[in-house]
């Protein structure tokens, strides 16, 4: 576009010629930026593989399995390229694991690494250390989805669910920051939904996106997929057949389930139990159900109620996904373009020198810069921005607001695990919450780097 255009005076043309020029110029200016993307007929396939650890490989403190863990995958193809949307019931995906799986998917299945979106549900009830077969199980879910590719169409829509809440409050007793439901705090209730169906109308799968921490079952010390598992299991039963419901983690760094007893009665019971043993945990949070007296009838009741809450919240989220699929989807697409891109950004790091979960300013020293991986996947008119960390909701809301695409989602804990800890938005650094105190990032860099970096990736894909 660097060539000069000749300027022609209208008087040298008749009215018809001038009108033709205007029409051609309007048509030229109306060509979308991504017109060079190769479109083709959509194919889609979905599969899931049970990755629940065997009883003899459970952690020593485990009390068994509450519900199974899965690796779920949806693969799409348009004749020019493939992409995979893969989610694993795990706390996080180590970066080395993403690298190995993405390379294998490229070599064996023709899915480029920048088209391979591997995400953790972030359930706090899955063992972090897994056996040697774990990686093969995840890959098998992707391979099975490829085998099931069939002509398909997709549609996008959004809904609202109120099962999440901002989790940072000022404690009314101590007047300091603590973890608890802040009904007036920033929170994104949006449920993003991508439905994939066969040309016959039979469901193939659904990829849905929501921001809530899957921590309900954490106190149980039982293997569980938490809210994502409860929602996906409900959806798959509702859709029937071999349809697969793939959760993706929204920006839940500061979002808890709206009903979460660990911040109420169970916390007070633990504080009293530890105090009786001479230990003060009033400004800490022991992992899981550590220190709880499970012989206490009150503790047993509260833990059983947590199981009920988990099922209820999963049901409520799943029903909203079904509502979107029934009433809120846009016009289906059958001819789509598929594009992907990845980039790395880096922000100044810090190391905390003191302790304490929340409420007090931390002490820090400079540390090495922290790398962050950003990814972008575009399928049809839907863009999915990925970050390999836990980020605060306002960062995702800003990205969705500034994205030129109406159908935009933010997926976190995808493509690996950054060494950053939580990533607060810039303004949140003035709050002494446990996420801010534990973050390994200095303020003033990450929010802009993430949002602008993802916007750059959108432009990169559009220009390919």
N, C-alpha and C positions, 0 to 999 in steps of 0.2 A: 504493500500500500504506500510505498515511498514515492511512486511516480506522480508527476504533476498532471492534473486534469486540465484539458483545454477549456477555456471559457468561450462559449458561443452565444452571441447576442440573439435574443428571441426573434428579432426582426428578420433574421435569415431563414426562418422556418415558418411554415404555416401553422395554424392552430392545432391541426391534427398531429404534426410532428412534435410540437411543444408538449402536448398532452402525453404523447408516447414517452418522451424523455422523463416527464414527471412520474409516470407509472413505473418505468424501469428503475428510477432512483429510489422510489418508495420500496419497491420489491427488494432492491439491493440492501437498503438499510434495514429491512425487516428480517434478513437472514439471521437466525440465532447464532450466538458465538460458538455453539457446539455443533454447527452444521457439518463439520468435518468428521464427527464421530460416526463410526460405522454401525448402522442399525441392522437388525435382523430379527427373524422370528424367535420369540422367547421360548426356551425350554426350561423346565424346572424339575428338580427331584429333591426328595427329603428323606432323611433316615435318622435313627437314634440308636445308640449302643449303651447298654447297661455298664457302668463303670464303678458300681458299688464295690468297695473293698471286701475281700473275703473275711469271715469272722476271725481267722487266725492272724490277720494282718492289721487289725484295728489297734489304735493307740492304747497304751496301758490303762488310761483313765476312762476309756470309752464304756458306755452302758448299752452298747448295741446299735442296731440300725432302726431308725424311725421310718424312713422312706428311702427309696433307691436314688442313686445318683446316675446321671446320664450325660453323654456327649451327644448333642443334637446338631444337625447340619441341614442347611438348604443350599443347593448348588444351582446356579443359573447359567445358561448358555444362550448365545444369540447367533451362533455360526461363525463369529469372528473372535470370540473370547469367552472365557468362563470366569465366574466369581463364586466364592464360597462364604456363606454366613454361618459360622460355627460357634456354638456356645457350650461351655463345659461347666458342670456343677462343681465348682472349685473356688477356693478363696481368691486365687490369682493364677495367672499363667506365667511361669518363668520365661524370661526373654529367650533363653537358650532353647526352651521347648518350642516356642513359636518359630524360631529360626529353623529348627530341624524339620518341623512339620510343614512349614511353608516351602522349604526347599524340596521336600519329598512330594508335596502336592504339585509343584511345578514340573518335576521330573517325570512323575508317574501319571498325573491326571490333567496336565496342561493348564493348571491354575497358577497364574503368576503370583509372586509374593505380594505385590501391591493390590492383588485382587482376593487375598486370603485374609478375611477378617475373623480372627480367633479371639473370643471373649470369655471371660470368667463371669459366672453369675454372682460371685463374691459371697456365696453362702459361708457363714462362719462355723458351719457344722460339717465340713469335709476335711479329711486329713490332708495336710499340705505335702507330706512326703508319701509318694506312691510307689508301687512296685514297677518292675521293668515292663510289664505288659500295658501299663497305663497309656503310654504314647501310641502304641499300636491300636488300642481301642478307640482313641480319638480319631486316628487316621481312618479306621474302618468305617466310622460314621460318615466321613466325607466320601470315601470310595463307594459306599452303598448308595449314597445320594446321587452320585454320578451315574451309577448303573440304572437308576430309576428316572433319569431325565426323560421328559416327554413334552410335546407341544403344550404350551401353557399361556396363561395371561396373568397379569398382576394388577393390583389396585392398592392405592394408598388412602389412608384416612386417619383422623385423630379423634380422640375422646378425652374424657376427664375421669380421674379416679382420686378419691380423697383418702387413700390409705397411707399416705406419707405425711410427714410434718417436719418442719425445721427442728433440729434437735439441740439447739444452743439457747439457753435461757440464763437469766440472772436469778440465782437461787434466792427466794424470798427470805430465807433465814440468814444466810451468810452475806447476801448482796454481792456475791461474786459469780463469775461465769461457771455454769455446770451443764451437764447433759440432761436434757429433759424436753418435753414437747413445748415448742414455742409456736402457738397457733397464729401469731401475728408475724412470724419470721418469713423470710423469703422461701418460697417453695413452688415448684413447677408440678402441676397436677396433670400435665399432658401425657396421654398414652398414644404413642405412635404405632401404627399398624400397617404392615404390608401383607396382603393376602396373595397367595399363589394358588391357582386352581387349574385343573385340566380343562381343555376346550369343551369337555362334556359337562363342566360345572362341578365335578367332584373335587373336593379340597385336596391339595398337595401339602400345604404347610402355611404357617403364619409366622412372621417375624415381628415381634412386638417389643416396644421400648418404654421403660419406665424408670423413675429415679426413687429408689427406696433401699435402705440397707437391709440385707437379708440376715437379721440377727435374732429373730424371734426364738429359734430353737437352740441358740448358743448355750444357754444355761443347762440344757438337758444333758450335755456331753454325749449326745447320740448322733450318729451319721444322719444327715438330713440335707435335702436340697432347699429347705426353708421356703419362703414365699415364692421364689421362681419355680421351684418344683411343684408346689401345690397348685399354682396357676397353670403351668404347662400341662400337668396331668389332667386337670379339669378340662382344659381346652381340647386336648387330644381325645378324651372320652366324648366330648360334645361333638367334635367334628367327625369322629368315627373313621373307620378304615385304617389306612397307614399314615394318615395326616400327622405332621410333626409341628409342635408349637415351640418356637425358638425364642427364648427371652434374650433381651440385650440390656445391659446395665446403663441406665442414664446417669446423670451427674448427681450422685447420691452422697458425696463427701460430707454433707451437712444435713442429710435427710434420713430420719428413722421411721420405722412403722409407727403409725399414730397411737397404737396401743402396744406398749412395750414395758412389761412389768419389771424388768431389770433395773429401771430407773426409779422404781417406787419401793414396794414392799420387800422384794428380794434383796435389793441393795441395803435397806435398813437392817434386815436380818443378818446379812453377811457382816456389816459393820459391827453389830453387837457381838456376833460369834467371834470375830477376830479380836475385838476389844477384850473379851473374856480370856483370851489367850495372850493378852499383853501386846497386841499389834494394832496399830492405828491405820486403817485403810480408807479413812474418810475422804482422802484426796487421791484415791487410786481406784482401779477397777481390775481385780484379779480375773484372769482369763476364764472363759466358760463358766462352769458352776463350781469352780475351785473354792473349797472352804464351806460349801453349803452342807448342812446336816440333813441328809436325805431321809433320816429316820424321823424328822420333825413333820407331823401331819400337816402343818401349815405350809411348809416348803413343798411337800408332795402335792397339795392342792394347787398351789401357784404354778408349779411346773406342769401339771396336767392341764391347767387352764391355758398355759402358753401353747400347748399343742392345739387346743381348740382355736385359739386366736390365729395361729398360723394357717390353719385350714380355712378359717373364715376370711382372712385378708386375701389369701390366694383365690378363693372363690369370687370375692368382690372384684378383684382385678380382672380375672378371667371373664366374668360376665360383662365387664365394660369392653373388653376386646371383642366379645361376641356381638355386643351392641353396635360397635363400630363396623364390624363386618356385615351386619344386617342393614344398617341405615346410613352410615357416614362415609362410605367409600366413594372415591372419585371414579371417573370413567375408567374402565379397565384398559390396560395397554397390552398389546400383543407384539408389536414391533418396537424393540428397545435398543438403546445403545448401552454398553457396559464400559466403565472406565475406572481406573484406580490410580492412586499415587501415595507415596510415603515421603516424609521428610523428618529430619531431626532438628530440634532446637535445643539451646542450652541456656540455663539461668544460673546466676551466682548462688553458691551454696553456703550453708551454715551448719554448725554442730552445736547441739545443746549441751550445756555444762552442768545444769541442775536437774532436779526432778520435780514431780508434782503434776497431777493430771490436768488441773484447770484452776482458774481463778487468780493466778499471780503471774506477773511478767516473767518470762524466761531469761536466762543468761546464755549468750552464744559467743562463739568464735568463728572466724572465717573458715570455710571448707572448700573443697574442690567444686567446680561448676557441676551442675546436675543436668544430665541429658534427658530429654523427653522425646518420645516418638509420636509423631502425628500421622494419621492415615486418613484416607478418603476413598470411599467407594460410591460410585454413581451407577444406579440401575434405573434405566428409563428416566423419569423426571424426579426421582428420589435420590437425595444425597445423604450419606451417612458419614459424619466426621468422627474419627476415633482418637482417643488419647490413652496412653498406657499407664494411667494413674487414676487416683480418686480425686475428683475435682468438685468444687462447690457449685451449687445450682446456678448462681448468677453468671458464672462464666459460660455455661451452656446456654442460658437464656440470651446472653449477649450475642453468642455465635449464631443462634437461630434467628435472632432479630436482624443481624447484619448480613446474613446469607442472602444472596440474590435469588435463591431457590425457595419457593413456598414450602416444598416438601423436604424439610431438613430435620435430621435426627442427630443427636450426640450420643456416642457409645463410649463408655469408659472401661478401664481395665482390659483393653484390647491390644493385641500385638505384643504382649510382654508385660513386664512389671518394672516401671521406672523406680530408681532409688530415691525418690523425692519425698515419700510419705504423702500426706494430704496436700492438695493444692488449693488454698483459699483464694478467693477473689481479693483484689488489692485492698478494698475497704475493710475486709474482715480482719486484717492484721492488727487492727486496733482493739480486737476482742480477745481476751485471754481464755479462749476455748482450748480443749485438748487437741483439736486438729491443728490449730494455729501454732500452739506451743511445740507440737511434735513435727511440724513441717521442716524439711531440710532445705527449704528454699528461702532466700531472702525476699522481702517484699519488693514489689515494683517491677517485676519482670514477667512472671508466668502468665498472668491473665492476658496481657497484650500478645505475648508470644504464641499462646495457644490459639486465640481468636484470629489474629492476623495470619498465623501459619496455616490454619485450616482454610481461610478465605483464599490464600495463595494457592492451596492445593485445588480448590474448586476452579480457579482460573487455569491452572496447569492442565487439568483434565479437559476443560472446555477448549483449550487450544490444541489439544492433540489431534 
